[in-house]
Amino acid sequence: MVKVDRAPQRHLLKPLGGYLGLELRDGEEYHTNAIRVNTGANAFKTILLTGKYQKIYLPIYNCDSVLQPLKELQIPYQFYPVDHHLDPVFEIGSLKEGEGFLIVNYFGLKDDSIAALRKQTGNVIVDNAQSFFSKPIQDTDTFYSTRKFFGVPDGAYLYLKTKVNLALEIDHSYHRAEHLLRRIDVSAEDGFAFYRQNEQHLSSQPLRTMSGLTRALLKNIDYEHIRRVRVDNFGYYERALKNHNLLKVPWNGTQVPLIYPFLTDDVHLYDRLLDEKIYTARYWPGVRELAEPGSWEHQLARMLIALPVDQRLSQTDIERILKIILKSHRR
Ligand SMILES: Cc1ncc(COP(=O)(O)O)c(C=O)c1O
C-alpha cells in the first residue's frame, strides 16, 4: 500500500473549531477590483515602479510622505503651485512622455477638475488619499489610503494603468491596532500617543500587501451609511460657514468629503477648539517648511482648519463646533 504524506499540505487546511476571533461582518469592500497594499505612499511607489515614470510633477501643498518613494527610487521631481480653487497652476500641454503629473483630490472635493484634467493628458496620477469614495478613472494610475476615512490600522488601494501581477509579502497589523482599541475602550486622549506611534511606524513600512486584519475590517464597513453622513455633515457646515470661510469651497454637492476645510484668519481658533476637546487637523506640517512664507500654500498649511465631518458626528455635535467658530467670526 502506498503511504500518502499529508504533512506538506497541512498549512493549507482551513482551521475549524477552537477559540473565536473578532466578530466581523463578512461584507464587501468598496474598491473590490483594486490592488491592496499597506500604505498610500507604498501605493504611489507601486505606481512609480510599474509606470516607469522618469520625472514627476507634484503640488507643494501635499503630504510629504509621497516624497519618500520618489527619493528612494531616485526619480526627479518638481513642485507646482495650486490656485485659490486648489487647481494646479501648470501648463499641462508642456508634459513630455514619461513625465507623470500627480494631482491631489483635496479634502475629497476635486473630482470634477481631476476628470477635466485627465481629458487633457494620460500622464495623470490621481492621489485619492483624501477621497476614498471617488471612483477611479479608466486607464489612470490612482491610489487611496483607507485609514483617513475609517478606523483601520493602515491599508491602501490602487488602480494601475499598466497591468502587472505583483507578488508581495503580506503585511500584518495586529500590533498597529492599539490606538483603535484604546479609543473605544479607554478614551481618545489615551489612544493618541499610540496613534502617533503608528503613524511614525507606517512612514517607514516596506511595500507589502494589505494585512488580513485591515481587509477584514474594511469588509465590515457600512459604506453607504458613511457616505450619507459625511455629505450631510459637510452641507451643514457649508451653509453655516460659507460667508466666513476664506476658502471658496469647491464642492459639487455629491462628492464624499474627508473634512470641511475652513480657512480662517483667527490664529487662536485651533487652540480654542482644542480646549473644547474638538480635535482638528492641519494639512500638512511639512508644507510649512517647504513653501515660501507668505505664499498661498504656506497660508493653507498654517490657517486651514480641517473640521470633522465623519460618521461619528451628529448635527448636534456640529452645532457645538459651529457655536465656537461663529462666536469669533460674527463681527
Ligand atoms: C494627499 C495625501 N497623499 C498621500 C498620503 C500618504 O498616505 P499614507 O499615509 O497612507 O502613506 C497622504 C497621507 O496623509 C495624503 O494626505
The ligand as a MOL file (V3000), in Angstrom:
LIG
                    3D

  0  0  0     0  0            999 V3000
M  V30 BEGIN CTAB
M  V30 COUNTS 16 16 0 0 0
M  V30 BEGIN ATOM
M  V30 1 C -2.8900 63.6450 -0.0230 0
M  V30 2 C -2.1100 62.5020 0.5780 0
M  V30 3 N -1.4450 61.6800 -0.2450 0
M  V30 4 C -0.7540 60.6230 0.2260 0
M  V30 5 C -0.6910 60.3370 1.5700 0
M  V30 6 C 0.1030 59.1570 2.0490 0
M  V30 7 O -0.7440 58.1390 2.5140 0
M  V30 8 P -0.2010 57.1490 3.6660 0
M  V30 9 O -0.0860 57.9640 4.9220 0
M  V30 10 O -1.2430 56.0660 3.7520 0
M  V30 11 O 1.1110 56.6320 3.1990 0
M  V30 12 C -1.3550 61.1910 2.4640 0
M  V30 13 C -1.2600 60.9680 3.9160 0
M  V30 14 O -1.6800 61.7450 4.7450 0
M  V30 15 C -2.1050 62.2810 1.9650 0
M  V30 16 O -2.7560 63.1110 2.7890 0
M  V30 END ATOM
M  V30 BEGIN BOND
M  V30 1 1 1 2
M  V30 2 1 2 3
M  V30 3 2 2 15
M  V30 4 2 3 4
M  V30 5 1 4 5
M  V30 6 1 5 6
M  V30 7 2 5 12
M  V30 8 1 6 7
M  V30 9 1 7 8
M  V30 10 2 8 9
M  V30 11 1 8 10
M  V30 12 1 8 11
M  V30 13 1 12 13
M  V30 14 1 12 15
M  V30 15 2 13 14
M  V30 16 1 15 16
M  V30 END BOND
M  V30 END CTAB
M  END
